Structures are given as C-alpha cells and as structure tokens.
C-alpha cells in the first residue's frame, strides 16, 4: 500500500506545531471520482446551455427576417417594431447561453479527461483499459468532427 503524507505547519504565538494527515490512495481515488462527477455535471449544464443558445439563435434569425421584411426605407410596421424589440431582449440571453455552454463544456471536458480512474495493479490488462476517456478530431465530408469517447 502506498501512503502519501503532507505536513501542515501551524504557528501560534511563536510556537510551531506540525500535524501529519496521510493521504491514502483510496482518498485520492474518491477525490478523483468526485472531480469526474463534477466534470460530467458541468458537461451536462454546458450541453443544455448550448441547446438554449441554438434555440435563441434560431429565434433571433427569425425575428431578423421579420424585421427585414416589415421595415422598408426606415419605416417599420408594428410587426417590425415588435420583432426589433424582441431581438434586443433575447440578445443577452443568447450571449449568456453561449458563454455558459463554452465554460461548462470546456471545464467539464477538462475535469473528465484529467481525472481518469486509476486502475488497481491486481487487475488484468483488460480491466486496466476500462474507464478511459478520449478526445479526437476526425475529417468528414464537410470539414471536421470533434468527438469525445468513453469506454466503460
């Protein structure tokens, strides 16, 4: 069994005390699992925010189309004015959703990738390869595809 210890030094009124707190592999594995779980939650939140960003983007494109057809020579009908005001109000939601999506997906991917589960030395080679996460970029017919994979 491997044991890692860290020393905490506390100075109180000129008197130094040292306390040792061993960090066992099981504690490290538990902390790693918690960070991975937080990563998957972050990926989920980022994905939902991405869907919201795409939805609000679609609404903005529709409102822009309505505004363009209802406003000619700087004269707008009531329908054009309504579309214009809706565009202004939904723009902040769209921007916020894109920011939350980028941060959530980026942070989540980082936590999931950097905290892969450690395999036990006693497991066979097949068990050691379980629980791996991978990211890749692959060409497709119209550009590139970003993929993330997980083996269970």
C-alpha positions in Angstrom: 0.0 0.0 0.0 1.3 3.4 -0.9 0.8 6.2 1.5 1.4 9.9 0.8 1.6 12.3 3.7 1.6 16.0 3.8 2.7 18.1 6.7 0.7 21.1 7.9 2.7 23.6 10.0 0.8 25.9 12.2 2.4 28.8 14.1 0.6 30.1 17.1 2.2 32.9 19.2 5.7 31.9 18.3 5.1 28.2 18.9 5.2 25.8 15.9 3.2 22.6 15.7 3.2 20.0 13.0 0.4 17.8 12.1 0.5 14.9 9.7 -2.5 13.9 7.6 -1.9 10.8 5.5 -3.5 10.8 2.0 -4.2 7.3 1.2 -4.8 6.0 -2.4 -8.4 5.4 -1.6 -8.9 9.0 -0.5 -7.2 10.2 -3.7 -9.4 7.8 -5.8 -12.5 9.2 -4.0 -11.5 12.8 -4.7 -10.7 11.9 -8.3 -14.1 10.3 -8.7 -15.8 13.4 -7.2 -14.0 15.7 -9.7 -15.0 13.4 -12.6 -18.6 13.5 -11.4 -18.4 17.3 -11.2 -17.0 17.2 -14.8 -19.9 15.2 -16.1 -22.4 17.6 -14.4 -20.5 20.5 -16.0 -20.7 18.9 -19.4 -24.5 18.4 -18.9 -25.0 22.0 -17.9 -22.9 23.2 -20.9 -24.9 20.9 -23.2 -28.2 22.3 -22.0 -26.8 25.9 -22.4 -25.7 25.0 -25.9 -29.2 23.9 -26.8 -30.6 27.1 -25.3 -28.1 29.2 -27.3 -29.0 27.4 -30.5 -32.7 27.9 -29.8 -32.4 31.6 -29.1 -30.2 32.0 -32.1 -32.9 30.5 -34.3 -35.5 32.9 -32.8 -33.1 35.8 -33.4 -32.7 34.8 -37.1 -36.5 34.5 -37.5 -37.0 38.0 -35.8 -34.3 39.5 -38.0 -36.1 38.1 -41.1 -39.4 39.5 -39.9 -37.8 42.9 -39.2 -36.2 43.0 -42.6 -39.4 42.3 -44.4 -41.5 44.6 -42.2 -39.2 47.6 -42.3 -38.5 49.4 -45.6 -36.9 52.8 -46.2 -36.5 53.2 -42.4 -40.3 52.8 -41.9 -41.5 49.9 -39.9 -44.9 48.3 -39.3 -45.9 47.3 -35.8 -44.8 43.7 -36.6 -41.3 45.0 -37.5 -41.1 47.1 -34.3 -42.2 44.0 -32.2 -39.5 41.9 -33.9 -36.9 44.5 -33.3 -37.7 44.8 -29.6 -37.7 41.0 -29.2 -34.3 40.9 -30.9 -32.9 43.3 -28.4 -34.4 41.4 -25.4 -33.2 38.0 -26.5 -29.7 39.0 -27.5 -28.4 39.0 -23.9 -29.9 35.5 -23.3 -28.2 34.2 -26.4 -24.8 35.6 -25.4 -25.1 34.3 -21.9 -26.1 30.9 -23.1 -23.1 30.7 -25.4 -20.8 31.7 -22.6 -22.2 29.1 -20.2 -22.0 26.5 -22.9 -18.4 27.2 -23.6 -17.4 27.3 -20.0 -19.4 24.3 -19.0 -18.2 22.1 -21.8 -14.6 23.2 -21.5 -14.4 22.8 -17.7 -16.3 19.6 -17.8 -14.1 18.1 -20.5 -11.0 19.2 -18.6 -12.2 17.6 -15.3 -13.3 14.3 -17.0 -10.1 13.9 -19.0 -7.6 14.9 -16.3 -9.3 12.7 -13.6 -9.4 9.3 -15.2 -10.0 6.5 -12.7 -6.9 4.7 -11.6 -6.8 1.0 -12.2 -5.7 -1.4 -9.5 -2.4 -3.2 -10.0 -4.0 -6.6 -9.4 -6.5 -6.2 -12.3 -5.7 -7.9 -15.6 -4.9 -6.0 -18.8 -8.5 -5.9 -20.0 -9.6 -4.3 -16.8 -6.8 -1.7 -16.9 -8.1 -0.3 -20.2 -11.6 0.2 -18.9 -12.7 3.7 -18.0 -10.6 5.6 -20.5 -11.8 8.9 -22.0 -10.6 10.1 -25.4 -11.0 13.2 -27.5 -10.4 13.3 -31.2 -10.8 15.4 -34.3 -11.7 13.5 -37.5 -12.3 14.7 -41.0 -15.7 14.4 -42.5 -17.3 15.3 -45.9 -17.8 19.0 -45.0 -15.0 19.7 -42.6 -14.1 18.2 -39.3 -15.8 16.5 -36.4 -14.8 16.9 -32.8 -15.6 13.7 -30.8 -15.3 12.6 -27.2 -15.5 9.0 -26.3 -15.6 7.0 -23.1 -15.1 3.2 -22.6 -16.9 1.6 -19.7 
